């Protein structure tokens, strides 16, 4: 049975990758969407992680007592979750209507304006992270918001720079903003999701600004180069992480990352192996409700109560990852605040699968469809597109868990970035800073054919994209196709 389940996990991994690539090449879906980032996280943390476990059967500190039976239950839950999630996302239901009702900023600044705004947003993010983020009680929320705002600044810089890679002035300013944002999020940081959020928002800005309109081969090449750089940086940060020494300045972090160049393979292996997440999920399947009672819909409850400071509510529910460390008595986890990733399937197993699996799959599918639908409706409007990509590090981490925490951080970061962008857009309009289409000089683009890959095939979203970037009419303020790149 174990070999068959291993083959199933491999086939699911291949099927999901082929599906995403095929939909992108056909033009029916964007390559970079919240759904695809979530699926990539699911592949790493629930599929490849399971493959490693099933092949090696090395359990570490959490032992699986009956691997064939537990792996079978795990496989069934994976299939059910993915099937329901993909159907809910495809249907859209109320998500599509809510996306149409979302207020949109109508100003679309050109390159100079975009870079100016990126610098301003960067400053606001620094204030939130190093100023408001240090204030008791509100510090947790403002620090989470700062990650979204700093990611937004980096994404705006990439949005301006992607169409004009040979412009040294634009490149210098954009790279400066991106590097400062990266330095800010790794300062005194242990977790990787903040760094990943900034790096993925850079990809998001470059892709949605220009690369997605290019022929797929050229777009994939550029995306591959940028991804390789991001993976190297993430691998270096993974290698230098220390559970004991967490108070490192950005300069210290960068120096250690440079010194870790010879250990990048170790960091990459750690990232793609899934950090034993599938093992943790299977342990939870074996132990709930046989050793421990179900904690019904715990992830949803934890999502709701997470903002409440524990100092005012000492009995506040703990994260499932920390509860698992305590319950398993894993000897190597000695720090009081240490947590592990339960995995999406592990969360469902502990939260009572009969009550949690369907609502979690449908809820996540609709949430991600809503944000992707906003991008679909306003593909050339940075004020709408960029905020949706500011929490991709959290989105990738959702399949690993802590589910309630990561979902809260993702939504809070996106909402903060969106509100900031809408305020800026409305302020620009009041000040007379009207829509100005970002029309780069031909010499700034690499080719006049860059805009070949359009949206003609987006039929399964329910509404076809127009082949005219600005909606085909004189009124460029229409809510479904307003503004320019």
Secondary structure as the mmCIF struct_conf table of DSSP 4:
data_model
#
loop_
_struct_conf.conf_type_id
_struct_conf.id
_struct_conf.beg_label_comp_id
_struct_conf.beg_label_asym_id
_struct_conf.beg_label_seq_id
_struct_conf.end_label_comp_id
_struct_conf.end_label_asym_id
_struct_conf.end_label_seq_id
HELX_RH_AL_P HELX_RH_AL_P1 UNK A 2 UNK A 26
TURN_TY1_P TURN_TY1_P1 UNK A 27 UNK A 27
BEND BEND1 UNK A 28 UNK A 29
BEND BEND2 UNK A 31 UNK A 32
HELX_RH_AL_P HELX_RH_AL_P2 UNK A 34 UNK A 42
HELX_RH_PI_P HELX_RH_PI_P1 UNK A 43 UNK A 48
HELX_RH_AL_P HELX_RH_AL_P3 UNK A 49 UNK A 56
TURN_TY1_P TURN_TY1_P2 UNK A 60 UNK A 61
BEND BEND3 UNK A 62 UNK A 62
BEND BEND4 UNK A 65 UNK A 65
HELX_RH_AL_P HELX_RH_AL_P4 UNK A 67 UNK A 91
TURN_TY1_P TURN_TY1_P3 UNK A 93 UNK A 93
HELX_RH_AL_P HELX_RH_AL_P5 UNK A 94 UNK A 101
BEND BEND5 UNK A 102 UNK A 102
HELX_RH_AL_P HELX_RH_AL_P6 UNK A 111 UNK A 130
TURN_TY1_P TURN_TY1_P4 UNK A 131 UNK A 131
HELX_RH_3T_P HELX_RH_3T_P1 UNK A 132 UNK A 134
BEND BEND6 UNK A 135 UNK A 135
TURN_TY1_P TURN_TY1_P5 UNK A 136 UNK A 138
HELX_RH_AL_P HELX_RH_AL_P7 UNK A 139 UNK A 162
TURN_TY1_P TURN_TY1_P6 UNK A 163 UNK A 166
HELX_RH_AL_P HELX_RH_AL_P8 UNK A 168 UNK A 186
TURN_TY1_P TURN_TY1_P7 UNK A 187 UNK A 188
BEND BEND7 UNK A 192 UNK A 192
HELX_RH_AL_P HELX_RH_AL_P9 UNK A 193 UNK A 209
TURN_TY1_P TURN_TY1_P8 UNK A 210 UNK A 210
HELX_RH_3T_P HELX_RH_3T_P2 UNK A 211 UNK A 213
BEND BEND8 UNK A 214 UNK A 214
HELX_RH_AL_P HELX_RH_AL_P10 UNK A 216 UNK A 240
BEND BEND9 UNK A 243 UNK A 244
HELX_RH_AL_P HELX_RH_AL_P11 UNK A 250 UNK A 259
TURN_TY1_P TURN_TY1_P9 UNK A 260 UNK A 260
HELX_RH_3T_P HELX_RH_3T_P3 UNK A 261 UNK A 263
HELX_RH_AL_P HELX_RH_AL_P12 UNK A 264 UNK A 272
TURN_TY1_P TURN_TY1_P10 UNK A 273 UNK A 276
HELX_RH_AL_P HELX_RH_AL_P13 UNK A 277 UNK A 287
STRN STRN1 UNK A 288 UNK A 288
TURN_TY1_P TURN_TY1_P11 UNK A 289 UNK A 291
STRN STRN2 UNK A 292 UNK A 292
TURN_TY1_P TURN_TY1_P12 UNK A 296 UNK A 297
HELX_RH_AL_P HELX_RH_AL_P14 UNK A 298 UNK A 305
TURN_TY1_P TURN_TY1_P13 UNK A 306 UNK A 307
BEND BEND10 UNK A 308 UNK A 308
TURN_TY1_P TURN_TY1_P14 UNK A 310 UNK A 312
TURN_TY1_P TURN_TY1_P15 UNK A 314 UNK A 315
HELX_LH_PP_P HELX_LH_PP_P1 UNK A 316 UNK A 319
HELX_RH_AL_P HELX_RH_AL_P15 UNK A 320 UNK A 328
TURN_TY1_P TURN_TY1_P16 UNK A 329 UNK A 329
TURN_TY1_P TURN_TY1_P17 UNK A 331 UNK A 332
BEND BEND11 UNK A 335 UNK A 335
TURN_TY1_P TURN_TY1_P18 UNK A 336 UNK A 337
HELX_RH_AL_P HELX_RH_AL_P16 UNK A 344 UNK A 350
TURN_TY1_P TURN_TY1_P19 UNK A 351 UNK A 351
HELX_RH_AL_P HELX_RH_AL_P17 UNK A 353 UNK A 377
TURN_TY1_P TURN_TY1_P20 UNK A 378 UNK A 380
HELX_RH_AL_P HELX_RH_AL_P18 UNK A 382 UNK A 385
HELX_RH_3T_P HELX_RH_3T_P4 UNK A 386 UNK A 389
TURN_TY1_P TURN_TY1_P21 UNK A 390 UNK A 391
HELX_RH_AL_P HELX_RH_AL_P19 UNK A 392 UNK A 397
TURN_TY1_P TURN_TY1_P22 UNK A 398 UNK A 400
BEND BEND12 UNK A 401 UNK A 401
HELX_RH_AL_P HELX_RH_AL_P20 UNK A 403 UNK A 430
TURN_TY1_P TURN_TY1_P23 UNK A 431 UNK A 432
HELX_RH_3T_P HELX_RH_3T_P5 UNK A 442 UNK A 444
BEND BEND13 UNK A 445 UNK A 446
TURN_TY1_P TURN_TY1_P24 UNK A 448 UNK A 449
HELX_RH_3T_P HELX_RH_3T_P6 UNK A 450 UNK A 452
BEND BEND14 UNK A 455 UNK A 455
TURN_TY1_P TURN_TY1_P25 UNK A 456 UNK A 457
HELX_RH_3T_P HELX_RH_3T_P7 UNK A 458 UNK A 461
BEND BEND15 UNK A 462 UNK A 463
HELX_LH_PP_P HELX_LH_PP_P2 UNK A 464 UNK A 466
BEND BEND16 UNK A 467 UNK A 468
TURN_TY1_P TURN_TY1_P26 UNK A 469 UNK A 472
BEND BEND17 UNK A 473 UNK A 474
TURN_TY1_P TURN_TY1_P27 UNK A 476 UNK A 477
TURN_TY1_P TURN_TY1_P28 UNK A 479 UNK A 481
BEND BEND18 UNK A 483 UNK A 483
#
